[in-house]
Amino acid sequence: GLLEMCGYGLRAGADAEVQALAVEAAVAVVMYTTAKGQAEAFRALLPLMVQAIGQALNAGNTAAATRSVEAFIALAEAAPEFFGKHLRDVFGPFLQVASSEAVDDNLRRLALEFTLTMAENDSASVRKVPGFLPTIVPLALKLMLAVECDAAWGSTAPEDEDQETDLDVGMEALDRLAVALGGKVVYPVVSPLILQFVGRPEWASRQAGLLALRQA
């Protein structure tokens, strides 16, 4: 059946492209099946689906990892309830990818996007994920520090107007978290970090702290 086929594609040692196809196929079944109980049966594949991302990265196949993460984002939008009690086990690896400087910038942003999409679509479950906010809030603030500075003028270097910067991504992440989970939940986590940032001598740190205060 479909479950067995996807499971075979996700097996350890399978080619990264095959595993990405299996992730996409499993997500499609969960999103579009009308058969009673079929989507729930695919929950058993979640650990393998997450592992496929790490295995693709270990193999140097960023494209395959990206396809799998994009499939997870689609699933978070269409069927966030699918993750159920497995959500904490899924969030850990995604936050690791989002935090890793060794990972492609676009893939890091997509991993972050998955967690934000889940927060927006199943806030009750996300609030229960241990350590989520203490991990993602510092990550957002760190992104807001990544500002190119012109030493002569002390201003940000010109960017392509259509290109989203790390500063944009970090600010948007804090804003979406505050809206999705509630400012009263987010502010106690971000507040001590804001005080740290505004107390630093670097202008980028002070700017990030003030912007974070505004967003949260």
PEWO-V636416 format. One line per field, one symbol per residue. ss: DSSP state (h for helix, s for strand, l for the rest). phi: phi as a letter, one per 30 degrees, with the letter a starting at -180 (. if undefined). A space follows every 10 residues. Layout:
# PEWO-V636416
ss->???
phi->???
This chain:
# PEWO-V636416
ss->lhhhhhhhhl lllllhhhhh hhhhhhhhhh hhlllllhhh hhhhhhhhhh hhhhhhhhll lhhhhhhhhh hhhhhhhhlh hhhhhhhhhh hhhhhhhhhl llllhhhhhh hhhhhhhhhh hlhhhhhlll lhhhhhhhhh hhhhhlllss llllssllll lllllhhhhh hhhhhhhhhh hlhhhhhhhh hhhhhhhhll llhhhhhhhh hhhhhl
phi->.ddddddddc edjddedddd dddddddddd dcdcddiddd ddeddeeddd dddddddddi cddddddddd dddddddcbd dedhddeddd deddddddcd ddceeddedd ddeedddddd caddddeddd idddcddddd ddddddcdcd ddcibdddce ddcdddeddd dddddddddd cjedddeddd eddddddddd dddddddddd dddddd
